[in-house]
Amino acid sequence: MSDGNYNRNLLPYRDYQSGFRAGRAQTLTRALETLRALLQRAPLDDTQRALILQDFGRAMGGL
């Protein structure tokens, strides 16, 4: 009987990991889209925007 504590051994390893990675990728994509929308309002040219987005993607884990 469970004592109410979270036990990772009860979760299927692959399903949990793939769901975690999918959620992380979705969050990073949303962050990148939000940054892209904010940069559209800034007085920057296209090359500066591209460099900022590229640096942000690398900093956030390789988008």
Phi and psi restraints in degrees (range 20) as a CNS / XPLOR table:
assign (resid 1 and name C) (resid 2 and name N)
       (resid 2 and name CA) (resid 2 and name C) 1.0 -76.0 20.0 2
assign (resid 2 and name N) (resid 2 and name CA)
       (resid 2 and name C) (resid 3 and name N) 1.0 143.6 20.0 2
assign (resid 2 and name C) (resid 3 and name N)
       (resid 3 and name CA) (resid 3 and name C) 1.0 -94.0 20.0 2
assign (resid 3 and name N) (resid 3 and name CA)
       (resid 3 and name C) (resid 4 and name N) 1.0 7.2 20.0 2
assign (resid 3 and name C) (resid 4 and name N)
       (resid 4 and name CA) (resid 4 and name C) 1.0 94.5 20.0 2
assign (resid 4 and name N) (resid 4 and name CA)
       (resid 4 and name C) (resid 5 and name N) 1.0 -8.6 20.0 2
assign (resid 4 and name C) (resid 5 and name N)
       (resid 5 and name CA) (resid 5 and name C) 1.0 -81.9 20.0 2
assign (resid 5 and name N) (resid 5 and name CA)
       (resid 5 and name C) (resid 6 and name N) 1.0 148.3 20.0 2
assign (resid 5 and name C) (resid 6 and name N)
       (resid 6 and name CA) (resid 6 and name C) 1.0 -69.1 20.0 2
assign (resid 6 and name N) (resid 6 and name CA)
       (resid 6 and name C) (resid 7 and name N) 1.0 130.5 20.0 2
assign (resid 6 and name C) (resid 7 and name N)
       (resid 7 and name CA) (resid 7 and name C) 1.0 -127.4 20.0 2
assign (resid 7 and name N) (resid 7 and name CA)
       (resid 7 and name C) (resid 8 and name N) 1.0 112.0 20.0 2
assign (resid 7 and name C) (resid 8 and name N)
       (resid 8 and name CA) (resid 8 and name C) 1.0 -66.1 20.0 2
assign (resid 8 and name N) (resid 8 and name CA)
       (resid 8 and name C) (resid 9 and name N) 1.0 -22.8 20.0 2
assign (resid 8 and name C) (resid 9 and name N)
       (resid 9 and name CA) (resid 9 and name C) 1.0 -67.9 20.0 2
assign (resid 9 and name N) (resid 9 and name CA)
       (resid 9 and name C) (resid 10 and name N) 1.0 -18.1 20.0 2
assign (resid 9 and name C) (resid 10 and name N)
       (resid 10 and name CA) (resid 10 and name C) 1.0 -81.9 20.0 2
assign (resid 10 and name N) (resid 10 and name CA)
       (resid 10 and name C) (resid 11 and name N) 1.0 -15.9 20.0 2
assign (resid 10 and name C) (resid 11 and name N)
       (resid 11 and name CA) (resid 11 and name C) 1.0 -91.3 20.0 2
assign (resid 11 and name N) (resid 11 and name CA)
       (resid 11 and name C) (resid 12 and name N) 1.0 140.0 20.0 2
assign (resid 11 and name C) (resid 12 and name N)
       (resid 12 and name CA) (resid 12 and name C) 1.0 -65.9 20.0 2
assign (resid 12 and name N) (resid 12 and name CA)
       (resid 12 and name C) (resid 13 and name N) 1.0 129.6 20.0 2
assign (resid 12 and name C) (resid 13 and name N)
       (resid 13 and name CA) (resid 13 and name C) 1.0 -60.4 20.0 2
assign (resid 13 and name N) (resid 13 and name CA)
       (resid 13 and name C) (resid 14 and name N) 1.0 -53.5 20.0 2
assign (resid 13 and name C) (resid 14 and name N)
       (resid 14 and name CA) (resid 14 and name C) 1.0 -65.9 20.0 2
assign (resid 14 and name N) (resid 14 and name CA)
       (resid 14 and name C) (resid 15 and name N) 1.0 -43.4 20.0 2
assign (resid 14 and name C) (resid 15 and name N)
       (resid 15 and name CA) (resid 15 and name C) 1.0 -63.5 20.0 2
assign (resid 15 and name N) (resid 15 and name CA)
       (resid 15 and name C) (resid 16 and name N) 1.0 -42.4 20.0 2
assign (resid 15 and name C) (resid 16 and name N)
       (resid 16 and name CA) (resid 16 and name C) 1.0 -65.0 20.0 2
assign (resid 16 and name N) (resid 16 and name CA)
       (resid 16 and name C) (resid 17 and name N) 1.0 -46.2 20.0 2
assign (resid 16 and name C) (resid 17 and name N)
       (resid 17 and name CA) (resid 17 and name C) 1.0 -64.0 20.0 2
assign (resid 17 and name N) (resid 17 and name CA)
       (resid 17 and name C) (resid 18 and name N) 1.0 -42.5 20.0 2
assign (resid 17 and name C) (resid 18 and name N)
       (resid 18 and name CA) (resid 18 and name C) 1.0 -68.7 20.0 2
assign (resid 18 and name N) (resid 18 and name CA)
       (resid 18 and name C) (resid 19 and name N) 1.0 -35.6 20.0 2
assign (resid 18 and name C) (resid 19 and name N)
       (resid 19 and name CA) (resid 19 and name C) 1.0 -67.1 20.0 2
assign (resid 19 and name N) (resid 19 and name CA)
       (resid 19 and name C) (resid 20 and name N) 1.0 -38.3 20.0 2
assign (resid 19 and name C) (resid 20 and name N)
       (resid 20 and name CA) (resid 20 and name C) 1.0 -64.1 20.0 2
assign (resid 20 and name N) (resid 20 and name CA)
       (resid 20 and name C) (resid 21 and name N) 1.0 -44.9 20.0 2
assign (resid 20 and name C) (resid 21 and name N)
       (resid 21 and name CA) (resid 21 and name C) 1.0 -65.4 20.0 2
assign (resid 21 and name N) (resid 21 and name CA)
       (resid 21 and name C) (resid 22 and name N) 1.0 -38.4 20.0 2
assign (resid 21 and name C) (resid 22 and name N)
       (resid 22 and name CA) (resid 22 and name C) 1.0 -65.2 20.0 2
assign (resid 22 and name N) (resid 22 and name CA)
       (resid 22 and name C) (resid 23 and name N) 1.0 -42.2 20.0 2
assign (resid 22 and name C) (resid 23 and name N)
       (resid 23 and name CA) (resid 23 and name C) 1.0 -64.9 20.0 2
assign (resid 23 and name N) (resid 23 and name CA)
       (resid 23 and name C) (resid 24 and name N) 1.0 -39.5 20.0 2
assign (resid 23 and name C) (resid 24 and name N)
       (resid 24 and name CA) (resid 24 and name C) 1.0 -65.2 20.0 2
assign (resid 24 and name N) (resid 24 and name CA)
       (resid 24 and name C) (resid 25 and name N) 1.0 -43.9 20.0 2
assign (resid 24 and name C) (resid 25 and name N)
       (resid 25 and name CA) (resid 25 and name C) 1.0 -63.2 20.0 2
assign (resid 25 and name N) (resid 25 and name CA)
       (resid 25 and name C) (resid 26 and name N) 1.0 -39.7 20.0 2
assign (resid 25 and name C) (resid 26 and name N)
       (resid 26 and name CA) (resid 26 and name C) 1.0 -65.1 20.0 2
assign (resid 26 and name N) (resid 26 and name CA)
       (resid 26 and name C) (resid 27 and name N) 1.0 -40.4 20.0 2
assign (resid 26 and name C) (resid 27 and name N)
       (resid 27 and name CA) (resid 27 and name C) 1.0 -65.4 20.0 2
assign (resid 27 and name N) (resid 27 and name CA)
       (resid 27 and name C) (resid 28 and name N) 1.0 -43.4 20.0 2
assign (resid 27 and name C) (resid 28 and name N)
       (resid 28 and name CA) (resid 28 and name C) 1.0 -64.9 20.0 2
assign (resid 28 and name N) (resid 28 and name CA)
       (resid 28 and name C) (resid 29 and name N) 1.0 -37.3 20.0 2
assign (resid 28 and name C) (resid 29 and name N)
       (resid 29 and name CA) (resid 29 and name C) 1.0 -65.3 20.0 2
assign (resid 29 and name N) (resid 29 and name CA)
       (resid 29 and name C) (resid 30 and name N) 1.0 -42.2 20.0 2
assign (resid 29 and name C) (resid 30 and name N)
       (resid 30 and name CA) (resid 30 and name C) 1.0 -63.2 20.0 2
assign (resid 30 and name N) (resid 30 and name CA)
       (resid 30 and name C) (resid 31 and name N) 1.0 -40.3 20.0 2
assign (resid 30 and name C) (resid 31 and name N)
       (resid 31 and name CA) (resid 31 and name C) 1.0 -63.5 20.0 2
assign (resid 31 and name N) (resid 31 and name CA)
       (resid 31 and name C) (resid 32 and name N) 1.0 -41.8 20.0 2
assign (resid 31 and name C) (resid 32 and name N)
       (resid 32 and name CA) (resid 32 and name C) 1.0 -65.6 20.0 2
assign (resid 32 and name N) (resid 32 and name CA)
       (resid 32 and name C) (resid 33 and name N) 1.0 -41.4 20.0 2
assign (resid 32 and name C) (resid 33 and name N)
       (resid 33 and name CA) (resid 33 and name C) 1.0 -65.3 20.0 2
assign (resid 33 and name N) (resid 33 and name CA)
       (resid 33 and name C) (resid 34 and name N) 1.0 -39.1 20.0 2
assign (resid 33 and name C) (resid 34 and name N)
       (resid 34 and name CA) (resid 34 and name C) 1.0 -65.2 20.0 2
assign (resid 34 and name N) (resid 34 and name CA)
       (resid 34 and name C) (resid 35 and name N) 1.0 -43.9 20.0 2
assign (resid 34 and name C) (resid 35 and name N)
       (resid 35 and name CA) (resid 35 and name C) 1.0 -62.8 20.0 2
assign (resid 35 and name N) (resid 35 and name CA)
       (resid 35 and name C) (resid 36 and name N) 1.0 -40.7 20.0 2
assign (resid 35 and name C) (resid 36 and name N)
       (resid 36 and name CA) (resid 36 and name C) 1.0 -60.6 20.0 2
assign (resid 36 and name N) (resid 36 and name CA)
       (resid 36 and name C) (resid 37 and name N) 1.0 -42.1 20.0 2
assign (resid 36 and name C) (resid 37 and name N)
       (resid 37 and name CA) (resid 37 and name C) 1.0 -66.0 20.0 2
assign (resid 37 and name N) (resid 37 and name CA)
       (resid 37 and name C) (resid 38 and name N) 1.0 -38.8 20.0 2
assign (resid 37 and name C) (resid 38 and name N)
       (resid 38 and name CA) (resid 38 and name C) 1.0 -68.2 20.0 2
assign (resid 38 and name N) (resid 38 and name CA)
       (resid 38 and name C) (resid 39 and name N) 1.0 -37.1 20.0 2
assign (resid 38 and name C) (resid 39 and name N)
       (resid 39 and name CA) (resid 39 and name C) 1.0 -69.2 20.0 2
assign (resid 39 and name N) (resid 39 and name CA)
       (resid 39 and name C) (resid 40 and name N) 1.0 -24.0 20.0 2
assign (resid 39 and name C) (resid 40 and name N)
       (resid 40 and name CA) (resid 40 and name C) 1.0 -64.4 20.0 2
assign (resid 40 and name N) (resid 40 and name CA)
       (resid 40 and name C) (resid 41 and name N) 1.0 -28.2 20.0 2
assign (resid 40 and name C) (resid 41 and name N)
       (resid 41 and name CA) (resid 41 and name C) 1.0 -83.2 20.0 2
assign (resid 41 and name N) (resid 41 and name CA)
       (resid 41 and name C) (resid 42 and name N) 1.0 -18.9 20.0 2
assign (resid 41 and name C) (resid 42 and name N)
       (resid 42 and name CA) (resid 42 and name C) 1.0 -79.5 20.0 2
assign (resid 42 and name N) (resid 42 and name CA)
       (resid 42 and name C) (resid 43 and name N) 1.0 148.6 20.0 2
assign (resid 42 and name C) (resid 43 and name N)
       (resid 43 and name CA) (resid 43 and name C) 1.0 -80.6 20.0 2
assign (resid 43 and name N) (resid 43 and name CA)
       (resid 43 and name C) (resid 44 and name N) 1.0 71.1 20.0 2
assign (resid 43 and name C) (resid 44 and name N)
       (resid 44 and name CA) (resid 44 and name C) 1.0 -123.8 20.0 2
assign (resid 44 and name N) (resid 44 and name CA)
       (resid 44 and name C) (resid 45 and name N) 1.0 156.0 20.0 2
assign (resid 44 and name C) (resid 45 and name N)
       (resid 45 and name CA) (resid 45 and name C) 1.0 -88.5 20.0 2
assign (resid 45 and name N) (resid 45 and name CA)
       (resid 45 and name C) (resid 46 and name N) 1.0 172.5 20.0 2
assign (resid 45 and name C) (resid 46 and name N)
       (resid 46 and name CA) (resid 46 and name C) 1.0 -63.1 20.0 2
assign (resid 46 and name N) (resid 46 and name CA)
       (resid 46 and name C) (resid 47 and name N) 1.0 -35.9 20.0 2
assign (resid 46 and name C) (resid 47 and name N)
       (resid 47 and name CA) (resid 47 and name C) 1.0 -68.8 20.0 2
assign (resid 47 and name N) (resid 47 and name CA)
       (resid 47 and name C) (resid 48 and name N) 1.0 -38.3 20.0 2
assign (resid 47 and name C) (resid 48 and name N)
       (resid 48 and name CA) (resid 48 and name C) 1.0 -65.2 20.0 2
assign (resid 48 and name N) (resid 48 and name CA)
       (resid 48 and name C) (resid 49 and name N) 1.0 -42.4 20.0 2
assign (resid 48 and name C) (resid 49 and name N)
       (resid 49 and name CA) (resid 49 and name C) 1.0 -60.5 20.0 2
assign (resid 49 and name N) (resid 49 and name CA)
       (resid 49 and name C) (resid 50 and name N) 1.0 -44.5 20.0 2
assign (resid 49 and name C) (resid 50 and name N)
       (resid 50 and name CA) (resid 50 and name C) 1.0 -62.8 20.0 2
assign (resid 50 and name N) (resid 50 and name CA)
       (resid 50 and name C) (resid 51 and name N) 1.0 -41.0 20.0 2
assign (resid 50 and name C) (resid 51 and name N)
       (resid 51 and name CA) (resid 51 and name C) 1.0 -65.9 20.0 2
assign (resid 51 and name N) (resid 51 and name CA)
       (resid 51 and name C) (resid 52 and name N) 1.0 -40.6 20.0 2
assign (resid 51 and name C) (resid 52 and name N)
       (resid 52 and name CA) (resid 52 and name C) 1.0 -64.1 20.0 2
assign (resid 52 and name N) (resid 52 and name CA)
       (resid 52 and name C) (resid 53 and name N) 1.0 -45.0 20.0 2
assign (resid 52 and name C) (resid 53 and name N)
       (resid 53 and name CA) (resid 53 and name C) 1.0 -64.1 20.0 2
assign (resid 53 and name N) (resid 53 and name CA)
       (resid 53 and name C) (resid 54 and name N) 1.0 -38.5 20.0 2
assign (resid 53 and name C) (resid 54 and name N)
       (resid 54 and name CA) (resid 54 and name C) 1.0 -66.2 20.0 2
assign (resid 54 and name N) (resid 54 and name CA)
       (resid 54 and name C) (resid 55 and name N) 1.0 -44.9 20.0 2
assign (resid 54 and name C) (resid 55 and name N)
       (resid 55 and name CA) (resid 55 and name C) 1.0 -63.6 20.0 2
assign (resid 55 and name N) (resid 55 and name CA)
       (resid 55 and name C) (resid 56 and name N) 1.0 -40.7 20.0 2
assign (resid 55 and name C) (resid 56 and name N)
       (resid 56 and name CA) (resid 56 and name C) 1.0 -63.5 20.0 2
assign (resid 56 and name N) (resid 56 and name CA)
       (resid 56 and name C) (resid 57 and name N) 1.0 -43.7 20.0 2
assign (resid 56 and name C) (resid 57 and name N)
       (resid 57 and name CA) (resid 57 and name C) 1.0 -60.5 20.0 2
assign (resid 57 and name N) (resid 57 and name CA)
       (resid 57 and name C) (resid 58 and name N) 1.0 -42.9 20.0 2
assign (resid 57 and name C) (resid 58 and name N)
       (resid 58 and name CA) (resid 58 and name C) 1.0 -65.0 20.0 2
assign (resid 58 and name N) (resid 58 and name CA)
       (resid 58 and name C) (resid 59 and name N) 1.0 -41.2 20.0 2
assign (resid 58 and name C) (resid 59 and name N)
       (resid 59 and name CA) (resid 59 and name C) 1.0 -67.1 20.0 2
assign (resid 59 and name N) (resid 59 and name CA)
       (resid 59 and name C) (resid 60 and name N) 1.0 -31.1 20.0 2
assign (resid 59 and name C) (resid 60 and name N)
       (resid 60 and name CA) (resid 60 and name C) 1.0 -89.3 20.0 2
assign (resid 60 and name N) (resid 60 and name CA)
       (resid 60 and name C) (resid 61 and name N) 1.0 2.2 20.0 2
assign (resid 60 and name C) (resid 61 and name N)
       (resid 61 and name CA) (resid 61 and name C) 1.0 118.8 20.0 2
assign (resid 61 and name N) (resid 61 and name CA)
       (resid 61 and name C) (resid 62 and name N) 1.0 20.4 20.0 2
assign (resid 61 and name C) (resid 62 and name N)
       (resid 62 and name CA) (resid 62 and name C) 1.0 87.1 20.0 2
assign (resid 62 and name N) (resid 62 and name CA)
       (resid 62 and name C) (resid 63 and name N) 1.0 51.3 20.0 2
